[in-house]
Amino acid sequence: MARGVLTDEVKKVSEELFGYEFNKTQLRLLPYMMYTLMDCENLKREHINQEDKVELEKWEDAKEIYSPMEHFMISSSFYDAMCKILKIAYCGDALIKE
């Protein structure tokens, strides 16, 4: 499976976890968001395009993320859901079958 592809499984799981199917922009933002969180950084304006800003504003309005450009924080439930989506979309073939 190709990494970072918006598959039917990703759409299904995002619907279950977030209440809507992810689009490509949302899926593409997650690894960058995870990277910046792990490094205790904020999202950098030069790495964000207009489509990204629209999606970030939706998540901020829903109180899932806070101030991504100034003091980036996310809700615990958003973090957990983000990890599940990233696992499916980016790590699927690399996971040891249990």
Secondary structure, 3 states (H helix, E strand, C coil): CCCCCCCHHHHHHHHHHHCCCCCHHHHHHHHHHHHHHHCCCCCCHHHCCHHHHHHHHHHHHCCCEECCCCCCEECHHHHHHHHHHHHHHHHHHHCCCC
